[in-house]
């Protein structure tokens, strides 16, 4: 049986991201008329309606993205329940779950995801606008990979695939 503390880590991470994501998107939607289309500083607040996925890929494929997100959420829950239950994996999966859910809420409500963080990296190159859910997904993926490293999964897979010489 899994530790209830691990479940709490997962739930707190997921709920925190969902709340932060939805509150910031609400503020951006409410103040979209005040936000410039793009800015000249490194970090800008903008208002974008993204009908696609990451980097605007698959624009207009809302039904497909909703179905895919629901499938991913189910996979996250299954991985969390059956495969991994360390503190690190629960936080990382909570970030992934919260980020995916935050964007799913937007797609279900509006048919698009609100993006508002615009980074101007150099000259006129702007990273595609994103939101807190997107940032949580990226952080969750990186933290999940690190959690797999910490439990030495990569080393076990590598050594399992090697055959002894002789």
Order of alpha helices (4+ residues) and beta strands (2+ residues): alpha-beta-alpha-alpha-beta-beta-alpha-alpha
